[in-house]
Structure formats: C-alpha cells, structure tokens
Amino acid sequence: MSNIENIIAHLDQDVNLKTTFFDTLEDWYRLERQKIINIKKFAPYIAYFIIAIPVCLIFFACLLNGFLEVLIFLIIISAVIMCERRIKVSHKRSVNKYFDSIDLTYRKINTNDFPDLKNTLNKLLNNVGLKDYEVKMFFDRNNHYVPAVCERIDEQGKIIYFLLSRNLLMLHNLNRILFESIIYHELGHINQHDTNLWIERNLEKEKIKYTWIAYIFSIPTILFRLLANSNAKKHYKQERRNAEHYADLYSIINSKNFGIVGFLEGNYLSDSEDHDHPLPKARIDFIEKIVNKVFLKIKLD
C-alpha cells in the first residue's frame, strides 16, 4: 500500500482529520501560489531597473558630448518604444486569431443537448468561484480523456474554452467522481491563469511583421526580444510542469478526494501523451510529497 493510500485510509476513518487535512492543504496551496504571483509581479520591474541603468549612462554620455548625440539617442529610444508597441499589437491579434480558429475549426456543443453535463459544469464553476465566466464547449475529434482548456479575457468578456472528446463525455456518465476530478484540474489552470503557456507555445512560430523603420532603428529591441524568447523557451517546460502539479493539487482540494491520482494511475493518458506534460509518475510523486508533508504537519500540530 502506497503512502497516499495509507493517508486516504486514515482520512476516511476520521471526518475531523479529513476536514483539517484539506483545509491545511488549501492553505499550503494558496501560500505557494502567492509566492509565484509575487515573483511574476515584481520580475518586470527588476528587469526594467536593470535595463534603465545602462540606458541612463548612455544618455548622460550623449548629453556630455553634445546636442546631436542626444537627438540620435532619443530617436533610437523612440524607435524601440514604437517597435515594442508594434509587437504587443501583433501579439494580441495573433491570440485573437487563435481563439477565432477554435470557433471555426471545432464543432460547438449545444449545451441544451447535454443538460446533465451543463449542470455539472455550472456546479463546479460555482464551487470554485468562476461563475462569472462564459463557457464554450466544442467537440474534440481525438479520443483522449484529457480536455483542452484555455482562458480568454478581453473586450468580449471572460470566456473558458473547453475541447471535450467523446470518451470524456462518456466518462461523465460512467464515473462522475473521476470526471469532476479532471474538470477541477482544468479549472485549476484557469484559476492559475496559466493557459497562456500553451497558447504562446502554439504561436511561437508565428513571425512578427515589423515596419522598415523598426528594422532599422530597433536593433536593441529585437536583440532583447530574442534573448527574452530564448529564456522563455529555457524555462517553458519547468513552468508547464509546475502548472500541472499545482492544478493536480487544486483538483484534490476542490473535489475533496484523490480522484486525480486514480486518473493518473489509470490508462487514460495513453492516447494523449504530451511531451510538455510531466509524466504521470512524476505528477503522482509530487502529490505524494506534498500530501505527506501536510499530513505530517497536522500530526505534529
């Protein structure tokens, strides 16, 4: 019997212990997620500060040399800013095209044809405080059990896109606990706002069209973007692994069971292997490590 199975057996025998365990696990999850949010929040300011130091030094050097050097410096800085704005606008258009392609490529599911499924999704969204999101569901032609999910927040509102396979729709009727564990995992990605990871992955090959003036004057910007992109690729897999690990914990916390572990131990992932996802064993090992830590903390307290 594994450590997780031992802990589940203990929790099933003591209702109070089970409640305390899930509350403590949720506290741990919130604390760890807040650390990640804080890092992402302040990282851009640190980057801007690092960039600002040499820029200011160059500006003062130009100021000492004369008016012409200052003018050239200001032209270059203006071109850099213009290029950055161009990149952001182009990127936003690319993301919008990505979402529009979902509407055009996949057949939309009429929720009135699946009232039980609609009620289940509404219940889960209410449980996790995402009831203000509009849900769009589409048929996925693949046979895997893992749904694709992405979040869209723009002038159209807040929308969750679900791509659901026939196997997953069948699972809704055959094993409701397992189905809800899978959906809670996907809602974890929405809660963590990390679905942009695979959207960016799908868009990374798309070329940004610069104007001729951006090509001439924005060499520093282009180099900076290349370095940033290279760094993003380097850390992409680690971010993706973290996203999956925390979404697994989110599923356990909100479902109040270990259905996601049963899903990972089963053969449900065999038809949907993704080299960007951590392997099922690695995900189970992470869950076991955190569950053991939380359970030991409760026992010591």
N, C-alpha and C positions, 0 to 999 in steps of 0.2 A: 504494500500500500504506500503510495507517494505521500509526501508531506502535505500537499494540498488536500488529498483525500482524508488524511488524519484530521486536518483542521476543519474540513467540512463536517466530519463526523462529530467533532466537539461542538461546533456551532449548532448543529441540528438537535443536540441534546439540551442546549441551554438558550432559551429565547433572548434573555437579557444579554448574554455574552454575544449572541449574533448581532443584536442591535448595536451594542458598543463597538463591535468589530467593524461593521460597515460605516458607522459614524467616524471612527478613527481613521479608517482607510480614506474616506472622503476628505477629512481634514488634511491628511498627508498629500493627497492628490492636489487639492487647492493650493497648498503651500508650494509644492514643486512647480505647478503651472504658473504661479505668480512670479517665481524666480525667473522662469523663461520669459514671461511677459516683460519683466523689468529689464532684462538683458536686451531684448529686442527694442524696447522703448528708448533706452539710453545709448545703444550702439551707434545710431546715426549721428547723434550729437558729438560723440567721441571722434567719429570719422571726420565730421566737418571741422572739428577743432584741429585735428592733425593736418588736414588739408589747408586750413586757414593760415597756419604758421609760415610755411614756405611762400604762400601767396602774398602775405603781408610783407615778408622780407624782400621779395622781388619788387613789390610796389614801392617800398621805400628806396630801394636801389635805383629804380627808374626815376623816382622823384628827385634824387640827388643829381642824376645825370642830365635832366632837362625835360622840357615840355613834350618833345617828340616821343621820347621813350614812354612817358606816362600815357600819351594818346594811343600808342601801339598796344600797351598793356591793357587799357580799357577796351580797345576793340577786341582783343583776344578774349577777355573775360566776358564781354557781351556775346561773342560767338559761342563760347562754352555754355552760357546760360540758355541761349537760343536752341542749341543742339539738345540740351537736356530736356527742354520743354517739348521739342520735336519727338524725342524718344518716348516721353511719357504719353503724348497724344497717340503715337503709333501703337504703343503697347496697349493702351485702353481699347483702341479699335480692334486689335488682334484678339483681345479677350472677349469682346462683344461678338466678334465673328465666330469664336469658339462656341459660345453659348447658342448663337443662332444656328450653328451647324447641327447641334443636338436636336433642335426643333425640326430641322429639315431632314435629318438622317434617320431618326428613330420614330417608330410609331407610338403615338401618345396613348397612354392607358386612360380610358374613361373610367373615372372612379365610381360612377354610378353602376358600372358592370361588376364592380368588386366592393360592395358596401361593407362587408366584414373587414376587408383589408383597409379600407378608408378609415373605419372606426378604430382599428388597431393603431394605425399611424397617427391619427389625431390624439389618441390616448397617450402614446409615447412622447409626442411633441409637447403635450400639456405637462407631462411628468417632468420634463427637463427644461421647461420654461422657454420653448421655441414656438409657441402657438402663434406668434405674430408673423411667422414665415409662411409664404405660399409654397405649396408642394406641387411639383410637376413630376409625373411618373411616366416612364417610357419603357417599352419592351426592349430588352437586350437580346440580340439573336444568339449570343453564346449560351452554353449550357451550365456555366459555373454558378455556384451558390452565392458568391460574393457580389453584392450590388456595387455599382459605381455611383458615387455621390459627389456633388460639388455645390458650392455656395456662390450665389450671385447677389451682390449688394450694389445697386446703382439707382438711377432715377426711376427705374421700373419698380423698385421696392426691394424686399428681401425674399429671395426665392431659393428653395432647395430642389436640385435636380436629382432624381433617382432613376437609375437604369436597372430594371429588375428582370431577371431571367425567368423562364417558365419553371425551372427547378426551384427557384426561391419562392415563387408564388405557390407551388405545390407544398413546399415546406411550411408555409403559413398555415395550411390546413392539417398537415401531418404532425408537426412538432412546434407548437406555438412558443414554448419557452426558448427553444433554440433560435427560432425566427426573431423573436424580440431581442435576444442577446446580440444577434448580428446587426439588427437595425440600431440598437443602442450604441454599438461600436461605431457605426457610420455617423450617428448623431454626435458622437464624441469628436469626430473630425470637424463637424460644423461648429460645435461649442469651442473647439480649439482654434478655429479659423485657419486650418492648415491645408484645406483642399487646394489652395493656390499652388502648393508644391508640385502636384502632378499636372495642373493646368500650365504652369511655367515649363514643365518638362515637355509637354506637347507642343509648346510654342517656341522652344529654344532654337529650332532650326529655321524659324522664320526670319527673313532678312529685314532689317530696318532700312528704309529708303531715306537717305539724307539728301538735303539740298546741296548744290555745288558749293555754296558758301560754308556750309557746315563741314564739308570735306576739307576745305582749305584752312579754315581757322580753328577747328575744334579737335586738333590732334591730341591735346591733353585729355579732353573728354573721352575721345574714342579709346585712348590707352587706358583711362580709368575704368571705362565700361568693360573692356576686355579683361582687365585684372579682376574686377568685381565678379564678372561672369565665371571666370576660371575658379575663383574662390567659392562661388555658389555651387559649381559642379563638384568641387572637392568635398564640400560638406553636405551635399544633397542627400546622399544615402544615409548619413548619420541622422539628419533631420527627419527623413522618412521613417527610419527605424523608431526614433523617439515618438513620432506621431502615432505609429501603430501601437507601440507599447502603452502609451497613455490612453489611447482610445480603447484598448482592451480593459484597462482599469476602470475607465468611465462606464463601460458596459457592465462590469461586475458591480460597481457602486449603485447604478441606477436600476438594474434588474434585480438586485439583491440575491443573486445566485451566481454560480460559476458556469453558466451555460456556454460562455465563450470558450472556456477550456475544453468542454466536450466537443465544440465545433473544431477547435484546433487539433484535437486528438483524433478526430474522425477523418474520413477520406474526402471531405467536402472541398478541400483546396487543390485536389489532384488535377482538376480540369482548368484551374485558373492560376497557375504558378506565375508569379511576377518577380523578376529579378530585383526589383526595387524594394519589395517587401522583405522583412526578416523572415527566416524560416519558422514554421510552426513551433519547432522545438525551442528555438531562441525566444519566441514570444512566451511560451509556457514557462521557461526558466526565469524570465523576467517577472512574470506574475508570481511564481513561487517565491522568488527572492523578496518581493515587496510584501506579499501575504505573510510570509514567515516573520519579517521584521515587525509588521503591525501586530500580529498575534503575540509575539514575544513581548512587545511593549505593553500590551494590555495585561498580560500575565504578570509582568514586573510591577505594573502600577497597582 
